[in-house]
Amino acid sequence: MGRCQTLAGGRYGVAENWEIVKEKMAVFSRRAGRNPEDIKVVAVTKGVEVSKIEEALSLGLTCLGENRIQEALKKMPLLPEKIEWHFLGRLQKNKVKKVIEFFQYLHSLDSLSMGKELEKKAQDKNKKIPVLIQVNLTGRETQGGVQEEELLPLVWDVAQLSHLELRGLMTIGPRGGKEQEVRKVFSRLRQLGEEINRNIPQVALQELSMGMSDDFPWAILEGATMLRLGRAIFGERGK
Ligand SMILES: *Cc1c(COP(=O)(O)O)cnc(C)c1O
C-alpha cells in the first residue's frame, strides 16, 4: 500500500470539494443579491466514513444530516458532541423517540399523526424540536412529503403542537431535471412559504431547505436558506 493510495482513498478531496462549494455559493448568492452567510449548509453524511466526517468538522461544517436512524446512531458516539444533527429521512413511528433523543432538527415532517407522536415524545423528554414540513412538488412517489393541497391544513395543526417549532419547508427537487424544471419546484416552495406567512398569523416560516449536490446553485437563486449537500462535499457514496 503506497502513500498515494492512502491519499486517494481515505482523505481525498473533502477540503477541495468544500472550497468549490463555497465558491459556487458565493457566485450564485451574488447573482441573487444574497449574502452567502445567510445560507446554512447541512453536510449529509449517509454512507460516509468517520474519517471524512471528521475532516468536514475540521473545516467548520458542524451541521450534519442523516436519513437513516440506525446508521446515524452508529456514528454519533464516534464523533464530538457539539454537532447539530439533522434528520432528513422518512419518519417511522417506532423511530420518533430516537429522533427526539439524538437529533436537533427535523426536515421531513409530513403528517399530523407523526407530528403528534413527535409532540408526545418531545414532551416526555421536556425538549422542543425545530421542524420543517416536507412538501412533494414533483409528484414522484418515491419522495416523501405532503402534497401541496395538504400543506395548509397540516401547518395549522402543527402550529398547535407546543413542542414542535415550525421553522419552514423542505423539498427535494426533481432528480436529473433541467434548470427550468428544477427552479420551478424551488420557486413554488418559496411561494408556498410566503402564502402561509400571509394567511396564518401564528406562524412565521423562515427556512427553505432545498438544494442538493446537483441542484444547489438553482436553489440559492430561488431563496434556499438551507442546503443539504452530500456528494458535493464527500464525493460519490459507496454503494
Ligand atoms: C442523500 C440526501 C441528500 C444529499 O444528497 P446529495 O445528492 O449527495 O447531495 C439531501 N437530502 C436528502 C433528503 C437526502 O436523502
The ligand as an SDF file (V2000), in Angstrom:
LIG
                    3D

 15 15  0  0  0  0  0  0  0  0999 V2000
  -28.9490   11.9860    0.4510 C   0  0  0  0  0  0  0  0  0  0  0  0
  -29.7590   13.1830    0.6790 C   0  0  0  0  0  0  0  0  0  0  0  0
  -29.2350   14.4660    0.4220 C   0  0  0  0  0  0  0  0  0  0  0  0
  -27.8600   14.7090   -0.1430 C   0  0  0  0  0  0  0  0  0  0  0  0
  -27.7450   14.2020   -1.4380 O   0  0  0  0  0  0  0  0  0  0  0  0
  -26.5230   14.5780   -2.4040 P   0  0  0  0  0  0  0  0  0  0  0  0
  -27.0930   14.4170   -3.7480 O   0  0  0  0  0  0  0  0  0  0  0  0
  -25.4440   13.6230   -2.0720 O   0  0  0  0  0  0  0  0  0  0  0  0
  -26.1410   15.9800   -2.1130 O   0  0  0  0  0  0  0  0  0  0  0  0
  -30.0510   15.5420    0.7010 C   0  0  0  0  0  0  0  0  0  0  0  0
  -31.3030   15.4050    1.1750 N   0  0  0  0  0  0  0  0  0  0  0  0
  -31.8240   14.1980    1.4280 C   0  0  0  0  0  0  0  0  0  0  0  0
  -33.2050   14.1080    1.9580 C   0  0  0  0  0  0  0  0  0  0  0  0
  -31.0740   13.0520    1.1930 C   0  0  0  0  0  0  0  0  0  0  0  0
  -31.6210   11.8570    1.4350 O   0  0  0  0  0  0  0  0  0  0  0  0
  1  2  1  0
  2  3  1  0
  2 14  2  0
  3  4  1  0
  3 10  2  0
  4  5  1  0
  5  6  1  0
  6  7  2  0
  6  8  1  0
  6  9  1  0
 10 11  1  0
 11 12  2  0
 12 13  1  0
 12 14  1  0
 14 15  1  0
M  END
$$$$
